[in-house]
Amino acid sequence: MLGSRMGTAAILLVGLVAACGPGAASDGEAGAGGAAASDAESVDAVIDGALRALGSRATLQGISAIELHGVRQERLVAAAQDPATPPVFTATFTEQRDVRGGRALREFEGRLPMRSLPIAFTQYLDDRLTPGEALEEIRLSPERLVLAAATAPGRRLAPDSVTETGRRLHVVAWGDPGLRLLVDAATSLPAGWTGVRRYTDDPNWATWGDVRTRVAWSNWSLDPAGLRYPFTINVWHDGWRIRTISYTGIDWDADFPADSFADVSARRERFASQLDPSLGNGSPEFTEHVGGIVQIGGIYDVTLVRQNDGVVVIEAPHSSAYSRSILEEVERRWPGVPVKAVVAASFVWPHVAGVRTYAARGIPIYASPRTARTIQGMTAAPHRLSPDELSERTGRIEVREVADSVRIGNLVVHRAPQPGGEHGRAALIVTFDDVPLAYVSDLYVPEPFEPNFWRQSLAEALSALDAVGSRADTILSLHNEPAARDSLRRKVGMRESP
């Protein structure tokens, strides 16, 4: 079923991105704020000091091409049972950055906890083509951001910020949505930047709306030509540290091959196809089961259950646009029949990233207590930079916690954590009356993509079905085609169904 076979981690890494929702964690040296800027300082003096600390304005303006080598650590907060201890994607990379052209080509080789084999891929970035977070590393890099601040209309000094370690930072402000350049008051080195950002192309963060982002630059190195550059970059979103980049080498006189950026259109199309919110990227696959149950194969699978008084939608993944396409499919199949409930069976952020569309329509959303907190955070998140249909709603958002089990017409939603079951403690499973099917969400993960975890999570799902007395012989899930229950039991070394 097309994109639904990609696996969770593939979506988590689209564009190289990332319990309850964001905002609970400490963001390290986030400013305590409130200190008045020195009267002796002017905004241009602060910026000029930063330019001199980096090298000089002329040196920065003369940079045309850089080759960077290093290591990235992506903290996959969006997939973490506990966002304070997320899985980490670690990759070595080489980046060819065309500074004047505003583009870059990155070659990665990395590893994830869920698989032993390395993942190798290429990322193309271009000011003219690529939206989103990844471009911030180019557009808002030290060599470009300080120069941009020097000529920004309306630039001004905001009150100084004082970090938790007592470090005083000058704050240069300009523009909307409030980008702030941070400059160390003692050394004049730029310390990073803060801002409120909207990550519309990132399935991990788009649903969170206006995201408070902070980037810190540290571990400065002096080049023989007199240019200083930070060799460590840390990034926080809404208080969660999501990324650390460590450079191991920088070539300031890089000479790229003429064809380095030749296949721009093809790269753009591949990137866009991963973000396409249409069902099945425009070619949906439908599997119809007995009892009015329809499985839709798309970038993630969504299951529809037709009941006498409406339709239950199982899963609300990917994006608001994806949820709208699901609602259009419901109307096409059953004109005038309402959606009566949504079951959010998985806690992973991209798996619930479409809940705002359903919440805007007042549709009840069922979730485990842990996932309910995430959904409440997502539906309450401000979207002032890019208002959506939920932004105008004033009524109560109806999120119903499933602490044990809940009946919805002819189906029962169960929360059934098993001994040793880390993956399933926040997940839900669904069984059906008089229909030999069961739905286990993300607990049945693609074996080829997650060879280290699939057996653990699938065993949890099968044990949970045994615990609730399910007689289902066919298993539906978020990522895989329907599978025979007994064949899955044999795969994980369990005896056949009792």
C-alpha positions in Angstrom: 0.0 0.0 0.0 2.3 2.7 -1.3 3.5 5.3 1.1 2.1 3.6 4.2 5.0 1.1 4.0 7.6 3.9 4.6 7.7 3.3 8.3 7.6 5.9 11.1 11.2 6.8 11.1 11.2 7.7 7.4 8.6 10.4 8.1 10.4 11.5 11.2 13.4 12.2 9.0 11.6 14.0 6.2 13.6 17.2 5.7 16.0 15.9 8.4 14.0 17.0 11.3 11.8 15.2 15.3 4.5 12.2 27.0 2.8 15.4 26.4 3.4 18.1 23.9 6.3 20.5 23.6 7.0 23.2 26.1 7.8 21.2 29.3 11.5 20.8 28.9 14.3 23.2 29.8 16.0 24.8 26.9 19.4 25.1 28.4 20.7 28.6 28.2 17.3 30.2 27.2 17.4 33.7 28.4 16.1 34.7 31.8 15.5 38.1 30.1 14.5 41.4 31.4 17.9 43.1 31.8 18.1 46.5 30.2 20.6 46.9 27.3 23.5 49.2 28.1 22.9 52.8 27.2 26.4 52.9 25.8 25.5 50.3 23.2 23.7 51.0 20.0 22.3 48.3 17.7 24.8 49.1 15.0 27.7 49.0 17.5 26.5 45.5 18.6 26.3 44.3 15.0 29.6 45.8 14.1 31.2 44.1 17.1 29.8 40.8 15.9 31.1 41.3 12.4 34.6 42.0 13.7 34.4 39.0 16.1 33.6 36.8 13.1 36.4 38.3 11.0 35.1 41.3 9.2 32.2 42.4 7.0 34.4 42.1 3.9 35.5 38.6 4.9 31.9 37.4 5.3 30.8 39.1 2.1 33.6 37.3 0.3 32.5 33.8 1.3 31.1 32.1 -1.8 31.4 28.3 -1.2 32.0 26.2 1.8 32.4 22.4 2.3 31.5 21.2 5.8 32.1 17.8 7.4 30.5 16.7 10.6 28.1 14.7 12.7 24.4 15.3 13.3 22.3 14.0 16.1 18.6 14.2 15.5 16.6 13.7 18.8 13.4 12.0 17.6 11.2 13.7 20.3 8.1 13.1 18.1 8.5 9.3 18.4 9.5 9.1 22.0 7.6 7.4 24.8 9.3 10.0 27.0 10.5 13.1 25.1 13.2 13.6 27.7 14.9 10.3 26.5 14.1 10.1 22.8 15.7 7.8 20.2 18.6 9.5 18.4 19.4 9.4 14.7 23.2 9.9 14.3 24.7 10.6 10.9 28.0 11.7 9.5 27.7 14.2 6.6 29.4 16.2 4.0 27.8 19.5 2.9 28.6 21.5 -0.2 27.1 25.0 0.5 26.8 27.5 -2.2 26.6 30.6 0.0 26.0 33.1 -2.7 23.6 30.9 -4.5 21.6 30.1 -1.4 21.7 26.4 -1.9 23.4 23.3 -0.5 23.9 19.6 -1.2 24.3 17.2 1.8 25.3 13.6 1.7 24.4 11.6 4.8 25.1 8.2 6.3 23.4 7.5 9.6 22.0 5.0 11.9 18.8 4.6 13.9 18.2 2.5 17.0 15.4 0.6 15.2 17.8 -0.9 12.5 21.3 -2.1 12.3 22.0 -1.2 8.7 23.1 2.4 7.8 20.8 4.8 6.1 22.4 6.8 3.2 20.6 9.6 1.5 21.1 13.0 -0.1 19.4 16.3 0.8 19.1 19.2 -1.6 18.3 22.7 -0.3 17.6 25.8 -2.3 16.4 29.3 -1.2 14.1 29.3 -4.3 12.7 25.8 -4.0 12.8 24.3 -0.5 10.6 25.5 2.3 11.0 24.8 5.9 13.3 24.2 8.7 16.3 22.7 6.9 16.8 26.0 5.1 17.2 27.8 8.4 20.7 26.3 8.7 21.6 28.2 5.5 19.5 31.4 5.7 20.1 31.9 9.4 23.7 30.7 9.6 26.3 33.0 11.2 27.8 34.1 7.9 24.4 35.2 6.6 22.4 36.2 9.7 24.8 38.8 11.0 25.1 40.4 7.6 21.3 40.4 7.3 21.0 42.1 10.7 23.4 44.8 9.6 21.0 46.0 6.9 17.6 44.9 8.3 15.0 47.7 8.3 13.8 48.6 11.8 16.7 46.8 13.6 16.8 47.7 17.2 18.2 46.5 20.6 15.7 44.6 22.8 16.4 44.1 26.5 19.5 42.0 27.2 19.0 38.4 28.1 20.8 36.6 30.9 21.3 32.9 30.7 21.1 30.4 33.5 24.9 30.5 33.7 25.0 34.3 34.1 26.0 35.0 30.5 24.7 38.3 29.2 23.4 38.4 25.7 22.6 41.5 23.6 19.4 41.0 21.7 19.1 42.5 18.2 15.5 42.5 17.0 13.8 43.2 13.6 11.0 42.0 11.4 8.2 39.6 11.9 7.7 37.0 13.3 10.2 38.4 15.8 13.6 37.0 14.7 16.2 37.9 17.3 20.0 37.7 16.9 21.8 37.0 20.2 25.3 38.5 20.7 27.5 37.7 23.6 28.0 41.0 25.5 31.5 40.0 26.7 33.0 38.6 23.5 30.8 40.1 20.8 30.5 36.6 19.2 27.0 35.9 17.9 25.6 33.3 20.2 22.7 32.2 18.0 19.1 33.3 17.4 15.5 32.9 18.6 12.2 33.3 16.8 8.7 32.1 16.5 8.5 29.9 13.4 5.9 28.0 11.4 7.1 24.6 10.0 4.3 23.8 7.6 6.2 21.2 5.6 7.4 19.2 8.7 4.9 16.4 9.8 6.5 16.5 13.3 6.0 20.2 14.0 3.4 21.6 11.6 0.5 20.7 13.9 2.2 22.7 16.7 1.7 25.9 14.9 3.8 28.8 16.1 6.9 27.1 17.4 9.4 28.9 19.7 12.8 28.1 18.2 16.2 28.8 19.6 19.6 28.0 18.0 22.8 28.2 20.0 26.3 28.5 18.4 29.4 27.5 20.4 32.9 26.0 20.2 34.3 28.7 18.0 37.3 28.0 15.8 39.7 30.6 14.2 40.5 29.9 10.5 44.1 30.8 9.3 42.4 33.5 7.1 41.0 35.1 10.3 37.4 33.9 10.1 35.8 32.5 13.2 33.0 29.9 13.0 31.1 27.8 15.5 31.8 24.1 15.4 28.7 23.2 17.5 25.1 24.1 16.9 22.2 23.1 19.2 18.5 23.6 18.3 15.4 23.7 20.5 11.8 23.7 19.5 9.3 24.8 22.2 11.8 23.9 24.9 12.8 20.4 23.6 16.4 20.0 22.3 15.9 18.4 18.9 19.3 18.6 17.2 23.0 18.9 17.7 25.4 19.5 14.8 29.1 19.1 15.3 31.4 20.1 12.5 34.7 18.2 12.2 36.1 20.2 9.4 35.3 23.3 7.2 36.9 24.1 3.8 36.4 27.9 3.1 37.8 27.6 -0.4 35.7 24.7 -1.6 35.7 24.1 -5.4 32.5 22.2 -6.3 32.1 20.1 -9.4 30.1 21.9 -12.1 27.3 19.3 -11.9 26.9 19.3 -8.1 23.4 20.9 -8.2 22.3 19.6 -11.6 19.2 17.6 -10.8 17.3 20.3 -8.9 13.9 19.5 -10.4 14.1 15.7 -9.6 15.2 16.4 -6.0 12.4 18.8 -5.5 9.8 16.4 -6.9 11.1 13.6 -4.6 10.9 15.8 -1.6 7.4 17.1 -2.5 6.1 13.5 -3.0 6.9 12.7 0.6 4.8 15.7 1.8 1.8 15.2 -0.5 -1.3 15.2 1.7 -3.5 13.4 -0.9 -4.6 9.8 -0.3 -1.9 7.5 -1.5 0.0 10.5 -3.0 -2.9 10.7 -5.5 -3.3 7.0 -6.1 -5.1 5.6 -3.0 -5.5 1.9 -2.5 -8.7 0.6 -0.7 -9.1 -2.8 1.0 -12.7 -3.5 1.8 -13.4 -6.0 4.6 -16.7 -7.4 6.0 -18.7 -5.4 8.4 -18.3 -2.1 6.5 -14.6 -1.8 7.3 -12.4 0.0 4.7 -8.6 0.3 4.9 -7.1 3.2 3.0 -3.5 2.9 1.9 -1.7 6.2 1.8 1.4 7.7 3.4 -0.1 6.1 6.5 -3.1 3.8 6.5 -6.4 5.0 7.8 -9.3 2.6 8.6 -13.0 3.6 8.2 -15.7 1.7 10.0 -19.3 2.3 8.7 -21.9 2.0 11.5 -25.6 2.6 11.6 -25.3 6.2 12.9 -22.1 7.3 11.3 -18.5 6.5 10.5 -15.6 5.9 12.9 -12.2 6.9 11.6 -9.2 5.0 13.0 -6.1 7.2 13.0 -5.6 10.9 12.2 -2.1 11.0 10.7 0.2 13.2 8.7 -1.5 16.6 8.5 -4.8 18.6 8.5 -4.8 18.4 4.7 -4.6 14.6 4.9 -7.5 14.5 7.3 -9.6 16.7 4.9 -8.9 14.2 2.1 -10.1 11.4 4.4 -13.3 13.3 5.1 -13.8 13.8 1.4 -13.5 10.1 0.9 -16.1 9.4 3.6 -18.5 11.8 1.9 -17.8 10.2 -1.5 -18.5 6.7 -0.2 -21.4 7.5 2.1 -23.0 10.9 1.2 -24.4 12.7 4.1 -23.2 10.1 6.7 -21.3 11.9 9.5 -18.0 11.0 11.1 -19.0 10.2 14.7 -15.6 9.5 16.2 -11.9 9.4 15.6 -9.7 6.8 17.3 -6.1 8.0 17.7 -4.4 4.7 18.5 -0.8 5.8 18.3 1.1 8.4 20.4 3.7 9.3 17.7 3.2 12.9 16.6 3.0 12.3 12.9 0.4 9.6 13.6 -1.9 12.3 15.2 -0.8 15.3 13.2 -4.2 15.5 11.5 -6.4 15.9 14.6 -7.0 19.6 14.3 -9.2 19.0 11.3 -11.5 16.7 13.2 -11.4 18.9 16.4 -12.5 21.9 14.3 -15.6 20.0 13.4 -16.4 19.0 17.0 -15.8 15.3 16.3 -14.9 13.3 19.5 -11.3 12.0 19.5 -10.5 8.9 21.6 -7.0 8.4 22.8 -5.0 6.9 25.6 -4.3 9.3 28.5 -0.8 9.8 27.3 -1.8 10.5 23.7 -4.7 12.6 24.9 -2.3 15.1 26.5 -0.4 15.3 23.2 -3.7 16.0 21.3 -4.8 18.6 23.8 -1.5 20.3 23.3 -1.8 20.2 19.5 -5.3 21.5 19.5 -4.5 24.3 21.9 -1.3 25.3 20.1 -1.4 28.9 18.7 -1.6 29.3 14.9 -1.3 33.0 14.6 1.3 32.9 11.8 -0.8 30.6 9.7 -4.4 30.4 11.0 -6.3 27.2 10.2 -9.9 26.1 10.6 -9.5 25.3 14.3 -8.2 28.8 15.0 -11.7 30.2 14.7 -13.4 27.6 16.8 -14.5 28.6 20.3 -16.2 25.5 21.5 -14.7 22.8 23.7 -12.4 20.3 22.1 -13.7 16.8 22.9 -10.8 14.5 23.6 -12.0 11.3 25.4 -9.4 9.3 27.4 -9.4 5.6 27.1 -8.0 4.4 30.4 -9.2 0.8 30.0 -11.8 0.1 27.2 -14.6 2.0 25.5 -17.3 0.8 23.2 -18.2 2.8 20.1 -21.1 1.0 18.4 -19.9 -2.3 17.1 -16.2 -1.9 18.0 -14.3 -1.7 21.3 -11.2 0.4 21.9 -8.8 -1.2 24.4 -5.8 0.1 26.2 -4.0 -3.1 27.1 -0.3 -2.7 28.1 1.5 -6.0 28.6 4.3 -7.0 30.9 7.6 -5.8 29.3 5.6 -3.8 26.8 7.3 -0.4 26.4 5.9 0.2 22.9 2.3 -0.5 23.8 1.8 1.2 27.1 0.4 4.3 25.4 -1.2 2.6 22.4 -4.7 1.5 21.7 -6.0 -1.6 19.9 -9.5 -2.1 18.4 -11.6 -5.2 18.2 -14.9 -5.7 16.4 -18.2 -7.5 17.2 -18.8 -10.5 15.0 -16.0 -9.5 12.6 -12.8 -11.5 12.6 -10.6 -8.5 12.5 -8.5 -6.5 15.0 -6.6 -3.3 14.6 -3.2 -2.8 16.3 -2.0 0.5 15.0 1.8 1.1 15.1 2.5 -2.0 17.2 2.8 -4.0 14.0 5.7 -2.1 12.4 7.4 -2.9 9.1 10.0 -5.6 9.7 12.4 -4.4 7.0 12.5 -0.9 8.3 12.6 -1.6 12.0 14.3 -5.0 12.4 15.4 -4.3 16.0 11.9 -3.4 17.2 9.3 -5.2 15.2 9.3 -8.4 17.1 9.0 -6.6 20.5 6.1 -4.4 19.5 4.3 -7.1 17.6 4.5 -9.5 20.5 3.0 -6.8 22.7 0.1 -6.4 20.2 -0.6 -10.1 20.0 -0.4 -10.5 23.8 -2.9 -7.6 24.2 -5.3 -9.3 21.8 -5.1 -12.5 23.9 -5.6 -10.5 27.1 -8.9 -8.9 25.8 -10.2 -12.2 24.5 -10.1 -11.2 20.8 -11.0 -14.0 18.4 -9.8 -12.1 15.3 -7.9 -14.0 12.7 -6.8 -11.0 10.6 -4.7 -8.1 11.8 -4.9 -4.5 10.5 -2.4 -1.8 11.3 -1.0 1.6 10.4 1.8 0.5 8.1 1.2 -3.0 6.8 -1.2 -4.9 4.6 -3.7 -7.2 6.5 -1.9 -10.2 7.9 -3.1 -13.5 9.4 -2.8 -13.5 13.1 -1.4 -17.0 13.5 1.3 -16.3 10.9 2.3 -13.3 12.9 2.4 -15.4 16.1 4.7 -17.9 14.5 7.0 -15.1 13.3 7.5 -13.9 16.9 7.8 -17.4 18.3 4.4 -17.5 20.0 2.0 -20.5 20.0 -1.0 -20.3 17.7 -4.1 -18.5 18.9 -5.7 -20.1 21.9 
